[in-house]
Amino acid sequence: MRLEEVKTKYQDEWIAFRAVDESENPEGEVILHNRDRWMFDRELVGRRITDVYITFVGPLVKEGFSVMV
């Protein structure tokens, strides 16, 4: 599955993605996904998953909120 397809399928979830190529929109597989960051991290560490791309698919800041840097 391509990374852009994964981002469409797993909206508002944390994903661990293992790519098989290094293109701009790589092909690969979702190793783990979860809406809850704490549960995601716990399973990631418990399963000793390494060498994956980890990201949140969706906005990091809810609509109507802002962030000061």
N, CA, C, O and CB atoms as a CASP TS submission, in Angstrom:
PFRMAT TS
TARGET T0000
AUTHOR 0000-0000-0000
METHOD Language model
MODEL 1
PARENT N/A
ATOM      1  N   MET     1       0.852  -1.169   0.000  1.00  0.00           N
ATOM      2  CA  MET     1       0.000   0.000   0.000  1.00  0.00           C
ATOM      3  C   MET     1       0.902   1.237   0.000  1.00  0.00           C
ATOM      4  O   MET     1       1.924   1.259   0.685  1.00  0.00           O
ATOM      5  CB  MET     1      -0.972  -0.005   1.229  1.00  0.00           C
ATOM      6  N   ARG     2       0.540   2.230  -0.739  1.00  0.00           N
ATOM      7  CA  ARG     2       1.300   3.478  -0.798  1.00  0.00           C
ATOM      8  C   ARG     2       1.032   4.323   0.443  1.00  0.00           C
ATOM      9  O   ARG     2      -0.052   4.247   1.022  1.00  0.00           O
ATOM     10  CB  ARG     2       0.945   4.270  -2.072  1.00  0.00           C
ATOM     11  N   LEU     3       2.011   5.128   0.855  1.00  0.00           N
ATOM     12  CA  LEU     3       1.893   5.947   2.056  1.00  0.00           C
ATOM     13  C   LEU     3       0.692   6.886   1.981  1.00  0.00           C
ATOM     14  O   LEU     3       0.005   7.071   2.986  1.00  0.00           O
ATOM     15  CB  LEU     3       3.167   6.751   2.270  1.00  0.00           C
ATOM     16  N   GLU     4       0.423   7.474   0.835  1.00  0.00           N
ATOM     17  CA  GLU     4      -0.731   8.380   0.707  1.00  0.00           C
ATOM     18  C   GLU     4      -2.052   7.627   0.911  1.00  0.00           C
ATOM     19  O   GLU     4      -2.997   8.187   1.467  1.00  0.00           O
ATOM     20  CB  GLU     4      -0.723   9.065  -0.680  1.00  0.00           C
ATOM     21  N   GLU     5      -2.126   6.376   0.472  1.00  0.00           N
ATOM     22  CA  GLU     5      -3.328   5.561   0.700  1.00  0.00           C
ATOM     23  C   GLU     5      -3.491   5.271   2.194  1.00  0.00           C
ATOM     24  O   GLU     5      -4.599   5.306   2.729  1.00  0.00           O
ATOM     25  CB  GLU     5      -3.251   4.230  -0.104  1.00  0.00           C
ATOM     26  N   VAL     6      -2.380   4.989   2.848  1.00  0.00           N
ATOM     27  CA  VAL     6      -2.389   4.722   4.293  1.00  0.00           C
ATOM     28  C   VAL     6      -2.903   5.943   5.043  1.00  0.00           C
ATOM     29  O   VAL     6      -3.708   5.816   5.965  1.00  0.00           O
ATOM     30  CB  VAL     6      -0.971   4.338   4.794  1.00  0.00           C
ATOM     31  N   LYS     7      -2.436   7.131   4.646  1.00  0.00           N
ATOM     32  CA  LYS     7      -2.854   8.364   5.310  1.00  0.00           C
ATOM     33  C   LYS     7      -4.342   8.632   5.114  1.00  0.00           C
ATOM     34  O   LYS     7      -4.964   9.277   5.958  1.00  0.00           O
ATOM     35  CB  LYS     7      -2.044   9.542   4.790  1.00  0.00           C
ATOM     36  N   THR     8      -4.916   8.157   4.034  1.00  0.00           N
ATOM     37  CA  THR     8      -6.357   8.294   3.814  1.00  0.00           C
ATOM     38  C   THR     8      -7.138   7.286   4.650  1.00  0.00           C
ATOM     39  O   THR     8      -8.185   7.616   5.207  1.00  0.00           O
ATOM     40  CB  THR     8      -6.690   8.114   2.326  1.00  0.00           C
ATOM     41  N   LYS     9      -6.641   6.082   4.737  1.00  0.00           N
ATOM     42  CA  LYS     9      -7.340   5.000   5.443  1.00  0.00           C
ATOM     43  C   LYS     9      -7.307   5.159   6.967  1.00  0.00           C
ATOM     44  O   LYS     9      -8.284   4.828   7.638  1.00  0.00           O
ATOM     45  CB  LYS     9      -6.727   3.664   5.065  1.00  0.00           C
ATOM     46  N   TYR    10      -6.211   5.656   7.515  1.00  0.00           N
ATOM     47  CA  TYR    10      -6.032   5.711   8.973  1.00  0.00           C
ATOM     48  C   TYR    10      -6.104   7.140   9.511  1.00  0.00           C
ATOM     49  O   TYR    10      -5.251   7.537  10.306  1.00  0.00           O
ATOM     50  CB  TYR    10      -4.695   5.088   9.359  1.00  0.00           C
ATOM     51  N   GLN    11      -7.095   7.912   9.098  1.00  0.00           N
ATOM     52  CA  GLN    11      -7.273   9.277   9.565  1.00  0.00           C
ATOM     53  C   GLN    11      -7.381   9.340  11.086  1.00  0.00           C
ATOM     54  O   GLN    11      -8.041   8.507  11.707  1.00  0.00           O
ATOM     55  CB  GLN    11      -8.507   9.889   8.929  1.00  0.00           C
ATOM     56  N   ASP    12      -6.729  10.333  11.674  1.00  0.00           N
ATOM     57  CA  ASP    12      -6.753  10.578  13.124  1.00  0.00           C
ATOM     58  C   ASP    12      -6.189   9.409  13.931  1.00  0.00           C
ATOM     59  O   ASP    12      -6.649   9.139  15.041  1.00  0.00           O
ATOM     60  CB  ASP    12      -8.175  10.860  13.576  1.00  0.00           C
ATOM     61  N   GLU    13      -5.199   8.721  13.378  1.00  0.00           N
ATOM     62  CA  GLU    13      -4.531   7.623  14.079  1.00  0.00           C
ATOM     63  C   GLU    13      -3.021   7.781  13.979  1.00  0.00           C
ATOM     64  O   GLU    13      -2.505   8.396  13.045  1.00  0.00           O
ATOM     65  CB  GLU    13      -4.969   6.258  13.505  1.00  0.00           C
ATOM     66  N   TRP    14      -2.322   7.214  14.959  1.00  0.00           N
ATOM     67  CA  TRP    14      -0.872   7.088  14.912  1.00  0.00           C
ATOM     68  C   TRP    14      -0.559   5.840  14.106  1.00  0.00           C
ATOM     69  O   TRP    14      -1.200   4.806  14.290  1.00  0.00           O
ATOM     70  CB  TRP    14      -0.244   7.018  16.353  1.00  0.00           C
ATOM     71  N   ILE    15       0.427   5.927  13.208  1.00  0.00           N
ATOM     72  CA  ILE    15       0.799   4.764  12.409  1.00  0.00           C
ATOM     73  C   ILE    15       2.306   4.526  12.470  1.00  0.00           C
ATOM     74  O   ILE    15       3.100   5.457  12.610  1.00  0.00           O
ATOM     75  CB  ILE    15       0.347   4.946  10.952  1.00  0.00           C
ATOM     76  N   ALA    16       2.667   3.267  12.363  1.00  0.00           N
ATOM     77  CA  ALA    16       4.056   2.849  12.169  1.00  0.00           C
ATOM     78  C   ALA    16       4.078   2.188  10.797  1.00  0.00           C
ATOM     79  O   ALA    16       3.415   1.174  10.577  1.00  0.00           O
ATOM     80  CB  ALA    16       4.574   1.860  13.332  1.00  0.00           C
ATOM     81  N   PHE    17       4.841   2.764   9.879  1.00  0.00           N
ATOM     82  CA  PHE    17       4.839   2.349   8.474  1.00  0.00           C
ATOM     83  C   PHE    17       6.240   1.887   8.087  1.00  0.00           C
ATOM     84  O   PHE    17       7.216   2.601   8.318  1.00  0.00           O
ATOM     85  CB  PHE    17       4.365   3.510   7.547  1.00  0.00           C
ATOM     86  N   ARG    18       6.341   0.702   7.501  1.00  0.00           N
ATOM     87  CA  ARG    18       7.632   0.194   7.025  1.00  0.00           C
ATOM     88  C   ARG    18       7.622   0.235   5.503  1.00  0.00           C
ATOM     89  O   ARG    18       6.863  -0.486   4.855  1.00  0.00           O
ATOM     90  CB  ARG    18       7.908  -1.265   7.549  1.00  0.00           C
ATOM     91  N   ALA    19       8.467   1.080   4.945  1.00  0.00           N
ATOM     92  CA  ALA    19       8.540   1.268   3.499  1.00  0.00           C
ATOM     93  C   ALA    19       9.481   0.246   2.866  1.00  0.00           C
ATOM     94  O   ALA    19      10.448  -0.197   3.485  1.00  0.00           O
ATOM     95  CB  ALA    19       9.002   2.692   3.166  1.00  0.00           C
ATOM     96  N   VAL    20       9.180  -0.115   1.624  1.00  0.00           N
ATOM     97  CA  VAL    20      10.048  -1.027   0.879  1.00  0.00           C
ATOM     98  C   VAL    20      10.839  -0.296  -0.203  1.00  0.00           C
ATOM     99  O   VAL    20      11.693  -0.897  -0.854  1.00  0.00           O
ATOM    100  CB  VAL    20       9.220  -2.144   0.250  1.00  0.00           C
ATOM    101  N   ASP    21      10.566   0.987  -0.400  1.00  0.00           N
ATOM    102  CA  ASP    21      11.353   1.804  -1.323  1.00  0.00           C
ATOM    103  C   ASP    21      11.487   3.204  -0.740  1.00  0.00           C
ATOM    104  O   ASP    21      10.855   3.523   0.267  1.00  0.00           O
ATOM    105  CB  ASP    21      10.697   1.850  -2.741  1.00  0.00           C
ATOM    106  N   GLU    22      12.292   4.027  -1.358  1.00  0.00           N
ATOM    107  CA  GLU    22      12.559   5.363  -0.822  1.00  0.00           C
ATOM    108  C   GLU    22      12.027   6.475  -1.719  1.00  0.00           C
ATOM    109  O   GLU    22      12.622   7.550  -1.793  1.00  0.00           O
ATOM    110  CB  GLU    22      14.046   5.548  -0.621  1.00  0.00           C
ATOM    111  N   SER    23      10.923   6.229  -2.394  1.00  0.00           N
ATOM    112  CA  SER    23      10.339   7.244  -3.260  1.00  0.00           C
ATOM    113  C   SER    23       9.597   8.285  -2.424  1.00  0.00           C
ATOM    114  O   SER    23       9.506   8.171  -1.202  1.00  0.00           O
ATOM    115  CB  SER    23       9.388   6.598  -4.287  1.00  0.00           C
ATOM    116  N   GLU    24       9.074   9.295  -3.102  1.00  0.00           N
ATOM    117  CA  GLU    24       8.325  10.355  -2.414  1.00  0.00           C
ATOM    118  C   GLU    24       7.027   9.822  -1.797  1.00  0.00           C
ATOM    119  O   GLU    24       6.602  10.293  -0.742  1.00  0.00           O
ATOM    120  CB  GLU    24       8.007  11.496  -3.391  1.00  0.00           C
ATOM    121  N   ASN    25       6.407   8.851  -2.446  1.00  0.00           N
ATOM    122  CA  ASN    25       5.190   8.204  -1.950  1.00  0.00           C
ATOM    123  C   ASN    25       5.470   6.692  -1.900  1.00  0.00           C
ATOM    124  O   ASN    25       5.019   5.944  -2.768  1.00  0.00           O
ATOM    125  CB  ASN    25       3.929   8.537  -2.874  1.00  0.00           C
ATOM    126  N   PRO    26       6.215   6.252  -0.881  1.00  0.00           N
ATOM    127  CA  PRO    26       6.709   4.866  -0.878  1.00  0.00           C
ATOM    128  C   PRO    26       5.621   3.804  -0.715  1.00  0.00           C
ATOM    129  O   PRO    26       4.560   4.044  -0.140  1.00  0.00           O
ATOM    130  CB  PRO    26       7.708   4.702   0.219  1.00  0.00           C
ATOM    131  N   GLU    27       5.927   2.645  -1.236  1.00  0.00           N
ATOM    132  CA  GLU    27       5.123   1.444  -1.049  1.00  0.00           C
ATOM    133  C   GLU    27       5.596   0.804   0.255  1.00  0.00           C
ATOM    134  O   GLU    27       6.783   0.851   0.578  1.00  0.00           O
ATOM    135  CB  GLU    27       5.254   0.444  -2.277  1.00  0.00           C
ATOM    136  N   GLY    28       4.672   0.210   1.001  1.00  0.00           N
ATOM    137  CA  GLY    28       5.064  -0.438   2.245  1.00  0.00           C
ATOM    138  C   GLY    28       3.862  -1.026   2.957  1.00  0.00           C
ATOM    139  O   GLY    28       2.816  -1.270   2.356  1.00  0.00           O
ATOM    140  N   GLU    29       4.036  -1.249   4.258  1.00  0.00           N
ATOM    141  CA  GLU    29       2.951  -1.828   5.045  1.00  0.00           C
ATOM    142  C   GLU    29       2.829  -1.125   6.391  1.00  0.00           C
ATOM    143  O   GLU    29       3.806  -0.625   6.947  1.00  0.00           O
ATOM    144  CB  GLU    29       3.176  -3.331   5.251  1.00  0.00           C
ATOM    145  N   VAL    30       1.604  -1.103   6.892  1.00  0.00           N
ATOM    146  CA  VAL    30       1.347  -0.555   8.220  1.00  0.00           C
ATOM    147  C   VAL    30       1.638  -1.665   9.215  1.00  0.00           C
ATOM    148  O   VAL    30       1.007  -2.722   9.183  1.00  0.00           O
ATOM    149  CB  VAL    30      -0.133  -0.017   8.364  1.00  0.00           C
ATOM    150  N   ILE    31       2.588  -1.422  10.089  1.00  0.00           N
ATOM    151  CA  ILE    31       2.977  -2.397  11.096  1.00  0.00           C
ATOM    152  C   ILE    31       2.063  -2.287  12.315  1.00  0.00           C
ATOM    153  O   ILE    31       1.741  -3.288  12.955  1.00  0.00           O
ATOM    154  CB  ILE    31       4.448  -2.197  11.503  1.00  0.00           C
ATOM    155  N   LEU    32       1.648  -1.049  12.628  1.00  0.00           N
ATOM    156  CA  LEU    32       0.843  -0.800  13.821  1.00  0.00           C
ATOM    157  C   LEU    32       0.071   0.495  13.626  1.00  0.00           C
ATOM    158  O   LEU    32       0.571   1.431  13.002  1.00  0.00           O
ATOM    159  CB  LEU    32       1.733  -0.731  15.100  1.00  0.00           C
ATOM    160  N   HIS    33      -1.141   0.553  14.156  1.00  0.00           N
ATOM    161  CA  HIS    33      -1.921   1.795  14.142  1.00  0.00           C
ATOM    162  C   HIS    33      -2.831   1.817  15.352  1.00  0.00           C
ATOM    163  O   HIS    33      -3.305   0.779  15.813  1.00  0.00           O
ATOM    164  CB  HIS    33      -2.749   1.930  12.831  1.00  0.00           C
ATOM    165  N   ASN    34      -3.069   3.033  15.867  1.00  0.00           N
ATOM    166  CA  ASN    34      -3.944   3.187  17.023  1.00  0.00           C
ATOM    167  C   ASN    34      -4.289   4.660  17.175  1.00  0.00           C
ATOM    168  O   ASN    34      -3.453   5.519  16.894  1.00  0.00           O
ATOM    169  CB  ASN    34      -3.276   2.632  18.319  1.00  0.00           C
ATOM    170  N   ARG    35      -5.496   4.966  17.611  1.00  0.00           N
ATOM    171  CA  ARG    35      -5.902   6.357  17.862  1.00  0.00           C
ATOM    172  C   ARG    35      -5.272   6.893  19.140  1.00  0.00           C
ATOM    173  O   ARG    35      -5.035   8.095  19.255  1.00  0.00           O
ATOM    174  CB  ARG    35      -7.432   6.464  17.951  1.00  0.00           C
ATOM    175  N   ASP    36      -5.001   6.029  20.089  1.00  0.00           N
ATOM    176  CA  ASP    36      -4.473   6.430  21.391  1.00  0.00           C
ATOM    177  C   ASP    36      -2.942   6.370  21.381  1.00  0.00           C
ATOM    178  O   ASP    36      -2.363   5.298  21.207  1.00  0.00           O
ATOM    179  CB  ASP    36      -5.044   5.524  22.513  1.00  0.00           C
ATOM    180  N   ARG    37      -2.292   7.517  21.566  1.00  0.00           N
ATOM    181  CA  ARG    37      -0.830   7.578  21.504  1.00  0.00           C
ATOM    182  C   ARG    37      -0.182   6.720  22.579  1.00  0.00           C
ATOM    183  O   ARG    37       0.816   6.048  22.314  1.00  0.00           O
ATOM    184  CB  ARG    37      -0.357   9.015  21.641  1.00  0.00           C
ATOM    185  N   TRP    38      -0.730   6.732  23.780  1.00  0.00           N
ATOM    186  CA  TRP    38      -0.148   5.959  24.864  1.00  0.00           C
ATOM    187  C   TRP    38      -0.185   4.466  24.547  1.00  0.00           C
ATOM    188  O   TRP    38       0.810   3.770  24.747  1.00  0.00           O
ATOM    189  CB  TRP    38      -0.883   6.243  26.173  1.00  0.00           C
ATOM    190  N   MET    39      -1.309   3.970  24.061  1.00  0.00           N
ATOM    191  CA  MET    39      -1.441   2.551  23.699  1.00  0.00           C
ATOM    192  C   MET    39      -0.544   2.205  22.508  1.00  0.00           C
ATOM    193  O   MET    39       0.048   1.127  22.456  1.00  0.00           O
ATOM    194  CB  MET    39      -2.912   2.213  23.368  1.00  0.00           C
ATOM    195  N   PHE    40      -0.453   3.129  21.561  1.00  0.00           N
ATOM    196  CA  PHE    40       0.407   2.945  20.395  1.00  0.00           C
ATOM    197  C   PHE    40       1.857   2.763  20.841  1.00  0.00           C
ATOM    198  O   PHE    40       2.521   1.807  20.441  1.00  0.00           O
ATOM    199  CB  PHE    40       0.282   4.148  19.426  1.00  0.00           C
ATOM    200  N   ASP    41       2.340   3.683  21.670  1.00  0.00           N
ATOM    201  CA  ASP    41       3.722   3.605  22.162  1.00  0.00           C
ATOM    202  C   ASP    41       3.960   2.326  22.953  1.00  0.00           C
ATOM    203  O   ASP    41       4.997   1.680  22.802  1.00  0.00           O
ATOM    204  CB  ASP    41       4.046   4.821  23.035  1.00  0.00           C
ATOM    205  N   ARG    42       3.014   1.968  23.780  1.00  0.00           N
ATOM    206  CA  ARG    42       3.148   0.769  24.609  1.00  0.00           C
ATOM    207  C   ARG    42       3.296  -0.489  23.743  1.00  0.00           C
ATOM    208  O   ARG    42       4.151  -1.335  24.003  1.00  0.00           O
ATOM    209  CB  ARG    42       1.931   0.629  25.544  1.00  0.00           C
ATOM    210  N   GLU    43       2.460  -0.596  22.724  1.00  0.00           N
ATOM    211  CA  GLU    43       2.545  -1.762  21.846  1.00  0.00           C
ATOM    212  C   GLU    43       3.810  -1.731  20.994  1.00  0.00           C
ATOM    213  O   GLU    43       4.420  -2.771  20.748  1.00  0.00           O
ATOM    214  CB  GLU    43       1.314  -1.836  20.946  1.00  0.00           C
ATOM    215  N   LEU    44       4.202  -0.546  20.545  1.00  0.00           N
ATOM    216  CA  LEU    44       5.416  -0.391  19.752  1.00  0.00           C
ATOM    217  C   LEU    44       6.633  -0.901  20.529  1.00  0.00           C
ATOM    218  O   LEU    44       7.448  -1.652  19.993  1.00  0.00           O
ATOM    219  CB  LEU    44       5.612   1.083  19.352  1.00  0.00           C
ATOM    220  N   VAL    45       6.749  -0.493  21.774  1.00  0.00           N
ATOM    221  CA  VAL    45       7.858  -0.921  22.619  1.00  0.00           C
ATOM    222  C   VAL    45       7.721  -2.408  22.977  1.00  0.00           C
ATOM    223  O   VAL    45       8.702  -3.150  22.946  1.00  0.00           O
ATOM    224  CB  VAL    45       7.920  -0.062  23.902  1.00  0.00           C
ATOM    225  N   GLY    46       6.513  -2.829  23.310  1.00  0.00           N
ATOM    226  CA  GLY    46       6.278  -4.222  23.680  1.00  0.00           C
ATOM    227  C   GLY    46       6.615  -5.203  22.574  1.00  0.00           C
ATOM    228  O   GLY    46       7.118  -6.296  22.833  1.00  0.00           O
ATOM    229  N   ARG    47       6.336  -4.811  21.342  1.00  0.00           N
ATOM    230  CA  ARG    47       6.624  -5.681  20.192  1.00  0.00           C
ATOM    231  C   ARG    47       8.025  -5.444  19.635  1.00  0.00           C
ATOM    232  O   ARG    47       8.434  -6.089  18.670  1.00  0.00           O
ATOM    233  CB  ARG    47       5.588  -5.458  19.090  1.00  0.00           C
ATOM    234  N   ARG    48       8.759  -4.511  20.252  1.00  0.00           N
ATOM    235  CA  ARG    48      10.141  -4.179  19.836  1.00  0.00           C
ATOM    236  C   ARG    48      10.220  -3.837  18.354  1.00  0.00           C
ATOM    237  O   ARG    48      11.099  -4.314  17.636  1.00  0.00           O
ATOM    238  CB  ARG    48      11.088  -5.350  20.141  1.00  0.00           C
ATOM    239  N   ILE    49       9.290  -3.005  17.912  1.00  0.00           N
ATOM    240  CA  ILE    49       9.247  -2.584  16.512  1.00  0.00           C
ATOM    241  C   ILE    49      10.259  -1.460  16.312  1.00  0.00           C
ATOM    242  O   ILE    49      10.248  -0.461  17.031  1.00  0.00           O
ATOM    243  CB  ILE    49       7.808  -2.123  16.102  1.00  0.00           C
ATOM    244  N   THR    50      11.129  -1.640  15.324  1.00  0.00           N
ATOM    245  CA  THR    50      12.141  -0.625  15.004  1.00  0.00           C
ATOM    246  C   THR    50      12.176  -0.386  13.492  1.00  0.00           C
ATOM    247  O   THR    50      11.542  -1.107  12.722  1.00  0.00           O
ATOM    248  CB  THR    50      13.547  -1.063  15.518  1.00  0.00           C
ATOM    249  N   ASP    51      12.911   0.617  13.095  1.00  0.00           N
ATOM    250  CA  ASP    51      13.108   0.945  11.681  1.00  0.00           C
ATOM    251  C   ASP    51      11.794   1.170  10.933  1.00  0.00           C
ATOM    252  O   ASP    51      11.575   0.614   9.857  1.00  0.00           O
ATOM    253  CB  ASP    51      13.888  -0.159  11.005  1.00  0.00           C
ATOM    254  N   VAL    52      10.923   1.997  11.524  1.00  0.00           N
ATOM    255  CA  VAL    52       9.656   2.335  10.893  1.00  0.00           C
ATOM    256  C   VAL    52       9.465   3.853  10.904  1.00  0.00           C
ATOM    257  O   VAL    52      10.072   4.565  11.704  1.00  0.00           O
ATOM    258  CB  VAL    52       8.479   1.629  11.613  1.00  0.00           C
ATOM    259  N   TYR    53       8.630   4.317  10.018  1.00  0.00           N
ATOM    260  CA  TYR    53       8.237   5.725   9.957  1.00  0.00           C
ATOM    261  C   TYR    53       7.006   5.866  10.851  1.00  0.00           C
ATOM    262  O   TYR    53       6.003   5.182  10.646  1.00  0.00           O
ATOM    263  CB  TYR    53       7.940   6.200   8.460  1.00  0.00           C
ATOM    264  N   ILE    54       7.085   6.752  11.840  1.00  0.00           N
ATOM    265  CA  ILE    54       5.973   6.957  12.776  1.00  0.00           C
ATOM    266  C   ILE    54       5.423   8.359  12.576  1.00  0.00           C
ATOM    267  O   ILE    54       6.170   9.337  12.555  1.00  0.00           O
ATOM    268  CB  ILE    54       6.427   6.744  14.258  1.00  0.00           C
ATOM    269  N   THR    55       4.104   8.443  12.428  1.00  0.00           N
ATOM    270  CA  THR    55       3.473   9.744  12.248  1.00  0.00           C
ATOM    271  C   THR    55       2.025   9.691  12.707  1.00  0.00           C
ATOM    272  O   THR    55       1.432   8.619  12.822  1.00  0.00           O
ATOM    273  CB  THR    55       3.555  10.191  10.781  1.00  0.00           C
ATOM    274  N   PHE    56       1.466  10.870  12.967  1.00  0.00           N
ATOM    275  CA  PHE    56       0.043  11.002  13.237  1.00  0.00           C
ATOM    276  C   PHE    56      -0.620  11.454  11.955  1.00  0.00           C
ATOM    277  O   PHE    56      -0.168  12.412  11.328  1.00  0.00           O
ATOM    278  CB  PHE    56      -0.236  12.001  14.408  1.00  0.00           C
ATOM    279  N   VAL    57      -1.678  10.785  11.558  1.00  0.00           N
ATOM    280  CA  VAL    57      -2.386  11.111  10.318  1.00  0.00           C
ATOM    281  C   VAL    57      -3.570  12.000  10.668  1.00  0.00           C
ATOM    282  O   VAL    57      -4.628  11.514  11.067  1.00  0.00           O
ATOM    283  CB  VAL    57      -2.857   9.815   9.566  1.00  0.00           C
ATOM    284  N   GLY    58      -3.389  13.275  10.518  1.00  0.00           N
ATOM    285  CA  GLY    58      -4.444  14.225  10.825  1.00  0.00           C
ATOM    286  C   GLY    58      -3.845  15.462  11.451  1.00  0.00           C
ATOM    287  O   GLY    58      -2.628  15.553  11.613  1.00  0.00           O
ATOM    288  N   PRO    59      -4.679  16.407  11.801  1.00  0.00           N
ATOM    289  CA  PRO    59      -4.180  17.640  12.397  1.00  0.00           C
ATOM    290  C   PRO    59      -3.696  17.402  13.830  1.00  0.00           C
ATOM    291  O   PRO    59      -4.368  16.730  14.614  1.00  0.00           O
ATOM    292  CB  PRO    59      -5.271  18.718  12.378  1.00  0.00           C
ATOM    293  N   LEU    60      -2.540  17.950  14.163  1.00  0.00           N
ATOM    294  CA  LEU    60      -2.005  17.811  15.516  1.00  0.00           C
ATOM    295  C   LEU    60      -2.693  18.752  16.495  1.00  0.00           C
ATOM    296  O   LEU    60      -2.722  18.503  17.700  1.00  0.00           O
ATOM    297  CB  LEU    60      -0.509  18.069  15.517  1.00  0.00           C
ATOM    298  N   VAL    61      -3.246  19.841  15.957  1.00  0.00           N
ATOM    299  CA  VAL    61      -3.946  20.822  16.784  1.00  0.00           C
ATOM    300  C   VAL    61      -5.404  20.844  16.329  1.00  0.00           C
ATOM    301  O   VAL    61      -5.688  21.031  15.146  1.00  0.00           O
ATOM    302  CB  VAL    61      -3.286  22.256  16.674  1.00  0.00           C
ATOM    303  N   LYS    62      -6.316  20.655  17.263  1.00  0.00           N
ATOM    304  CA  LYS    62      -7.736  20.641  16.930  1.00  0.00           C
ATOM    305  C   LYS    62      -8.176  21.978  16.361  1.00  0.00           C
ATOM    306  O   LYS    62      -7.615  23.024  16.688  1.00  0.00           O
ATOM    307  CB  LYS    62      -8.569  20.295  18.160  1.00  0.00           C
ATOM    308  N   GLU    63      -9.189  21.929  15.504  1.00  0.00           N
ATOM    309  CA  GLU    63      -9.730  23.135  14.906  1.00  0.00           C
ATOM    310  C   GLU    63     -10.238  24.077  16.004  1.00  0.00           C
ATOM    311  O   GLU    63     -10.898  23.650  16.952  1.00  0.00           O
ATOM    312  CB  GLU    63     -10.862  22.788  13.913  1.00  0.00           C
ATOM    313  N   GLY    64      -9.923  25.340  15.857  1.00  0.00           N
ATOM    314  CA  GLY    64     -10.338  26.329  16.844  1.00  0.00           C
ATOM    315  C   GLY    64      -9.262  26.611  17.884  1.00  0.00           C
ATOM    316  O   GLY    64      -9.402  27.542  18.677  1.00  0.00           O
ATOM    317  N   PHE    65      -8.190  25.822  17.894  1.00  0.00           N
ATOM    318  CA  PHE    65      -7.085  26.025  18.816  1.00  0.00           C
ATOM    319  C   PHE    65      -5.873  26.531  18.049  1.00  0.00           C
ATOM    320  O   PHE    65      -5.813  26.405  16.826  1.00  0.00           O
ATOM    321  CB  PHE    65      -6.750  24.722  19.571  1.00  0.00           C
ATOM    322  N   SER    66      -4.912  27.100  18.757  1.00  0.00           N
ATOM    323  CA  SER    66      -3.678  27.527  18.126  1.00  0.00           C
ATOM    324  C   SER    66      -2.511  27.168  19.038  1.00  0.00           C
ATOM    325  O   SER    66      -2.694  26.822  20.205  1.00  0.00           O
ATOM    326  CB  SER    66      -3.703  29.049  17.822  1.00  0.00           C
ATOM    327  N   VAL    67      -1.307  27.259  18.478  1.00  0.00           N
ATOM    328  CA  VAL    67      -0.105  26.905  19.212  1.00  0.00           C
ATOM    329  C   VAL    67       0.858  28.076  19.168  1.00  0.00           C
ATOM    330  O   VAL    67       1.061  28.686  18.118  1.00  0.00           O
ATOM    331  CB  VAL    67       0.550  25.627  18.634  1.00  0.00           C
ATOM    332  N   MET    68       1.446  28.384  20.307  1.00  0.00           N
ATOM    333  CA  MET    68       2.481  29.424  20.362  1.00  0.00           C
ATOM    334  C   MET    68       3.831  28.729  20.444  1.00  0.00           C
ATOM    335  O   MET    68       4.011  27.775  21.201  1.00  0.00           O
ATOM    336  CB  MET    68       2.268  30.396  21.586  1.00  0.00           C
ATOM    337  N   VAL    69       4.761  29.218  19.662  1.00  0.00           N
ATOM    338  CA  VAL    69       6.106  28.622  19.664  1.00  0.00           C
ATOM    339  C   VAL    69       7.107  29.623  20.189  1.00  0.00           C
ATOM    340  O   VAL    69       8.298  29.321  20.272  1.00  0.00           O
ATOM    341  CB  VAL    69       6.513  28.152  18.249  1.00  0.00           C
TER
END
